[in-house]
Amino acid sequence: MNDDVIIIGGGPAGLSFAKLLSVTNLKIRIIEKQDESVLANPTYDGREIALTHHSHRIMTDIGAWAQIPPQSISLIKDAKVLNGDLTDPLFFDHRKSGKDNLGYMVSNHLIRKASYEIVKPLKNVTLMTGVEVADLKTTDHFGTVTLQGGKKLKAKLIVAADSRFSTTRRMMGIPTSMRDFGRVCIVCRMALDRDHDDTAYECFFFDRTMAVLPLNGRYCSVVLTISSDNADNLLKMSPEEFGRDMTERMQGKFGQMSLDTALFPYPLVGTYADRFYANRYALIGDAAVGMHPVTAHGFNFGLRGAETLSQEIQNACDLGLDLGAADILRRYDESHRKATLAMYLGTNTLVSLYTKTTPLAKLARKSLLMIGQHFPPAKRMIMNQLTEIHG
């Protein structure tokens, strides 16, 4: 047997899982198709990740948080949800959560870099980069990964963290619900003339969804979801045209908004695996749950899944059990499904409703915001889900 656990995918979810599991002294191997230089020095990709308090705790425990420069960590103190225009928002006050803030903002490339830095020194983790998986098969006792070129590797458990379009998930015959929203997510960073007061804005306009998320200083992250047929027109705008368009849509709330980076487009597809495990095989990260970005829970779910699976494996090791046994993976599946399914389905329903412009949809949208505004238990429930603050 080459290894105890093979992780396919060296993104933040896979690397964090390796770090969480490394305390067991199991022999762990990570297979990543990108070169190690890319993992060590990832480039800025426009994505700023909203992190919950739970994710902050996990990242702190594994040492990743300490690798991120403090000046690159921004706070989300409050949040406002707007329907159609900027009037009468649904307001989420951090003081009602019992915390100093609702969440944190950290650039994706810094999370990736931090995840690499905490794994690289580990003695029981082998990082194999620049290689791709050609085939994957499992038996009652182990899994076999065949690499491009023919090399075979064996382990007691194979864990896939290879994106929402996971090829190994397909090899293992796991059906996956996939929703193509027919929209493009466009992200960028913008400079502002006025303070944002550490407040996140989720704006459900009638032709697009737009999140304006606070970054340190007078900067913000902008996340636009727009129909695919209109995305090209927006991407062809000059920086000056884009800045004017954003300023007008936000009605000058932040003064002049100026583009500070390139525009980064991403196709918008949500995925949810029918199950998160197969014989000696488990899914984590986007391979398990690929979220729409409107609730910013994608990476948070990735960390949660990594923690849940690592705990199940650690418990098995402590009891001298087979770490790849079906009942262990089934418990992970049940726990992670309970933590993610309602949010995944609710998000898709919300997005569907808030991208329709029919009179009935507009009435339903307004009604939902009124319920949230005037029924405190509902508002509290929404805040708990968005921030993972419990108690």
GINOR-V654726 format. One record per residue. N is the residue number from 1. RES is the residue in one small letter. OMEGA is omega in degrees with one decimal (NA if undefined). D_CENTER is the distance of its C-alpha to the mean C-alpha in Angstrom with 2 decimals. Layout:
BEGIN
n = <N;N>
res = <RES;RES>
omega = <OMEGA;OMEGA>
d_center = <D_CENTER;D_CENTER>
END
This chain:
BEGIN
n = <1;2;3;4;5;6;7;8;9;10;11;12;13;14;15;16;17;18;19;20;21;22;23;24;25;26;27;28;29;30;31;32;33;34;35;36;37;38;39;40;41;42;43;44;45;46;47;48;49;50;51;52;53;54;55;56;57;58;59;60;61;62;63;64;65;66;67;68;69;70;71;72;73;74;75;76;77;78;79;80;81;82;83;84;85;86;87;88;89;90;91;92;93;94;95;96;97;98;99;100;101;102;103;104;105;106;107;108;109;110;111;112;113;114;115;116;117;118;119;120;121;122;123;124;125;126;127;128;129;130;131;132;133;134;135;136;137;138;139;140;141;142;143;144;145;146;147;148;149;150;151;152;153;154;155;156;157;158;159;160;161;162;163;164;165;166;167;168;169;170;171;172;173;174;175;176;177;178;179;180;181;182;183;184;185;186;187;188;189;190;191;192;193;194;195;196;197;198;199;200;201;202;203;204;205;206;207;208;209;210;211;212;213;214;215;216;217;218;219;220;221;222;223;224;225;226;227;228;229;230;231;232;233;234;235;236;237;238;239;240;241;242;243;244;245;246;247;248;249;250;251;252;253;254;255;256;257;258;259;260;261;262;263;264;265;266;267;268;269;270;271;272;273;274;275;276;277;278;279;280;281;282;283;284;285;286;287;288;289;290;291;292;293;294;295;296;297;298;299;300;301;302;303;304;305;306;307;308;309;310;311;312;313;314;315;316;317;318;319;320;321;322;323;324;325;326;327;328;329;330;331;332;333;334;335;336;337;338;339;340;341;342;343;344;345;346;347;348;349;350;351;352;353;354;355;356;357;358;359;360;361;362;363;364;365;366;367;368;369;370;371;372;373;374;375;376;377;378;379;380;381;382;383;384;385;386;387;388;389;390;391>
res = <m;n;d;d;v;i;i;i;g;g;g;p;a;g;l;s;f;a;k;l;l;s;v;t;n;l;k;i;r;i;i;e;k;q;d;e;s;v;l;a;n;p;t;y;d;g;r;e;i;a;l;t;h;h;s;h;r;i;m;t;d;i;g;a;w;a;q;i;p;p;q;s;i;s;l;i;k;d;a;k;v;l;n;g;d;l;t;d;p;l;f;f;d;h;r;k;s;g;k;d;n;l;g;y;m;v;s;n;h;l;i;r;k;a;s;y;e;i;v;k;p;l;k;n;v;t;l;m;t;g;v;e;v;a;d;l;k;t;t;d;h;f;g;t;v;t;l;q;g;g;k;k;l;k;a;k;l;i;v;a;a;d;s;r;f;s;t;t;r;r;m;m;g;i;p;t;s;m;r;d;f;g;r;v;c;i;v;c;r;m;a;l;d;r;d;h;d;d;t;a;y;e;c;f;f;f;d;r;t;m;a;v;l;p;l;n;g;r;y;c;s;v;v;l;t;i;s;s;d;n;a;d;n;l;l;k;m;s;p;e;e;f;g;r;d;m;t;e;r;m;q;g;k;f;g;q;m;s;l;d;t;a;l;f;p;y;p;l;v;g;t;y;a;d;r;f;y;a;n;r;y;a;l;i;g;d;a;a;v;g;m;h;p;v;t;a;h;g;f;n;f;g;l;r;g;a;e;t;l;s;q;e;i;q;n;a;c;d;l;g;l;d;l;g;a;a;d;i;l;r;r;y;d;e;s;h;r;k;a;t;l;a;m;y;l;g;t;n;t;l;v;s;l;y;t;k;t;t;p;l;a;k;l;a;r;k;s;l;l;m;i;g;q;h;f;p;p;a;k;r;m;i;m;n;q;l;t;e;i;h;g>
omega = <-179.3;-172.6;171.7;-178.0;171.0;177.7;178.7;-177.4;-177.9;172.7;-176.9;-179.4;179.9;179.6;178.4;177.0;178.6;179.4;178.8;-175.5;-174.1;-179.6;-179.7;-174.0;171.2;176.6;-171.7;176.8;175.2;177.1;-176.3;-176.6;177.5;176.2;-177.8;179.4;178.2;177.5;-176.6;-177.7;-179.1;-179.9;177.3;-176.6;177.0;-174.2;172.7;-170.6;174.5;-175.0;177.0;176.2;177.5;177.8;177.0;-179.9;179.4;-178.8;176.1;-178.0;-177.0;176.3;-177.8;-176.9;-178.9;179.5;-177.9;179.9;-177.6;-178.5;179.5;178.6;179.8;-179.0;165.6;-178.9;-178.6;178.8;177.2;176.6;-174.8;-176.2;174.5;177.4;-174.0;-176.2;173.2;-178.8;168.6;-169.0;175.7;-175.2;-178.0;-178.9;179.0;-178.9;-177.1;179.5;178.5;-179.7;178.5;-178.1;-175.4;174.8;177.7;179.9;-177.6;-176.8;177.1;175.0;178.5;-179.6;179.6;-179.6;177.0;-174.2;-179.9;-178.7;-174.1;-177.2;-172.3;-176.1;-175.8;177.5;176.8;179.7;-179.1;-173.7;178.4;-179.5;-180.0;179.0;178.6;-177.5;179.7;176.9;178.0;174.0;178.2;-171.5;-177.9;173.9;178.8;176.7;175.6;-179.1;171.2;-174.6;172.3;-179.2;-179.0;177.2;-178.9;176.6;178.0;-178.7;174.3;179.5;-177.7;173.4;-169.8;170.1;-179.8;176.5;-174.5;176.4;-179.2;175.6;178.1;178.3;-178.3;173.4;178.7;177.1;-177.1;173.6;-177.1;178.8;174.1;-175.3;-178.3;-176.8;178.4;174.4;-179.6;-176.6;178.3;172.5;-178.9;174.5;-175.9;174.6;-177.4;-179.0;176.9;178.1;177.7;-177.8;176.0;178.9;173.5;-171.6;176.9;176.3;-172.2;178.7;-179.2;170.0;-174.8;173.9;174.7;-170.4;-172.1;170.2;-177.5;-177.6;178.4;177.5;176.0;170.3;178.4;178.1;-179.7;167.6;-172.4;-179.2;-175.5;-177.5;177.7;-174.9;-178.0;179.9;-179.8;-178.9;179.3;179.4;170.9;177.4;-179.5;178.7;179.9;178.9;178.6;180.0;-179.8;179.7;179.7;-179.0;177.1;174.5;176.5;-176.3;-179.7;-172.3;178.6;175.6;-175.3;179.7;-176.6;179.3;170.3;171.7;-176.9;179.9;175.8;175.9;-172.5;179.8;175.9;-179.5;175.7;-177.7;179.5;171.0;-174.8;178.8;170.1;-179.4;179.4;-175.9;178.9;178.7;171.2;177.9;-179.5;176.8;176.5;-176.8;175.8;-171.4;163.2;-173.8;-172.7;177.9;175.9;-175.2;-175.1;-178.6;177.4;176.6;177.4;177.9;-179.9;179.7;178.5;179.3;-178.1;-179.5;-179.9;178.0;178.0;-179.7;177.9;178.3;178.9;179.3;-179.9;-178.0;179.8;-178.3;177.1;-173.4;179.8;-176.9;-174.8;-177.2;176.7;179.3;178.6;178.5;174.9;-179.0;-177.6;-179.1;-176.6;176.7;178.5;-177.6;-169.6;-168.7;-178.3;179.7;179.3;-179.4;179.9;178.8;180.0;177.5;179.5;-179.3;179.1;-179.4;-173.4;171.9;174.7;-177.5;178.3;178.1;-179.7;179.2;179.0;178.4;179.5;178.2;-180.0;-179.8;179.5;178.9;178.5;177.0;179.1;-176.7;-170.2;178.0;-172.8;179.0;178.6;179.9;178.4;-179.9;178.8;-179.3;179.4;179.6;-176.8;-173.8;-175.2;173.0;-175.5;177.2;NA>
d_center = <33.21;31.22;28.28;27.04;23.37;22.00;18.29;17.57;14.87;14.77;11.26;9.71;9.10;12.63;14.19;13.14;14.53;17.61;18.19;17.97;20.34;22.63;24.61;26.20;27.88;26.95;27.18;23.71;23.09;20.01;20.54;18.80;20.20;19.68;22.37;22.05;22.87;19.59;17.66;20.09;19.97;16.95;17.70;16.14;14.11;13.90;10.25;10.24;7.30;8.40;8.78;10.81;14.12;13.24;10.61;13.37;15.86;14.30;13.86;17.39;18.81;17.87;19.06;16.02;16.37;19.97;19.20;17.60;20.50;21.05;21.84;18.37;16.79;17.05;17.39;16.58;19.78;20.21;18.74;20.68;20.11;22.69;24.19;26.11;27.31;27.03;29.46;29.10;25.40;23.79;23.48;21.35;23.30;21.83;25.33;25.07;22.15;24.36;22.03;22.57;19.37;16.56;13.81;13.23;12.19;11.90;11.91;9.58;12.90;14.06;11.28;12.12;15.74;15.73;14.27;17.08;19.67;19.41;19.77;22.45;25.29;24.87;28.08;26.92;23.94;24.91;22.67;23.87;22.67;23.88;24.38;23.19;23.54;26.38;26.78;25.79;28.13;28.59;31.72;32.60;32.48;29.96;27.60;28.63;26.45;28.50;27.51;28.68;32.22;32.95;32.05;31.16;29.20;29.39;27.48;27.62;23.96;21.54;17.78;15.62;12.27;13.29;10.72;10.71;14.29;15.32;19.04;19.82;18.53;21.15;23.68;23.40;24.04;21.06;20.96;17.72;17.49;16.31;16.44;17.13;17.13;19.66;17.90;16.49;13.77;15.54;14.32;16.73;18.15;21.37;24.28;25.92;29.55;28.91;26.83;23.68;24.47;20.91;20.17;17.18;18.47;16.99;19.80;20.48;23.27;25.27;24.38;20.80;17.87;17.40;15.30;17.11;15.32;17.64;17.95;20.90;24.22;24.74;21.56;18.56;15.41;16.02;13.68;16.10;15.93;19.39;21.40;21.67;25.41;25.13;22.43;25.09;27.28;24.68;23.75;27.51;28.10;29.46;27.66;30.44;30.07;26.32;26.96;29.73;27.75;24.96;27.70;29.54;26.64;25.98;29.79;30.20;28.38;27.17;30.27;29.86;26.30;26.40;24.04;23.22;21.31;21.27;19.43;16.52;16.19;13.61;14.72;13.03;12.92;11.41;12.18;13.12;15.42;18.77;18.73;16.66;19.74;22.98;25.98;24.93;21.46;18.04;14.52;11.35;7.74;7.32;11.09;11.26;8.89;7.54;6.87;8.87;7.59;10.60;9.39;6.34;5.10;2.22;2.47;5.44;6.37;6.31;8.53;10.41;11.29;12.41;14.49;15.96;17.05;18.44;20.41;21.91;22.97;24.41;26.36;27.72;28.82;30.50;32.44;33.34;31.62;30.21;26.52;25.86;27.83;26.76;27.06;24.65;21.95;22.89;22.33;18.78;18.26;19.88;18.04;14.47;15.63;17.17;14.09;11.89;14.48;15.90;12.76;11.92;15.58;16.07;13.43;15.08;18.43;17.75;16.68;19.74;21.99;20.97;21.42;24.89;27.91;30.59;32.73;31.64;27.91;28.68;30.69;28.00;25.45;28.04;28.87;25.36;25.15;28.64;27.80;24.92;27.27;30.31;29.22;27.87;26.64;24.39;23.09;22.55;20.66;18.26;17.79;17.26;14.51;12.71;13.26;13.86;17.33;19.92;23.66>
END
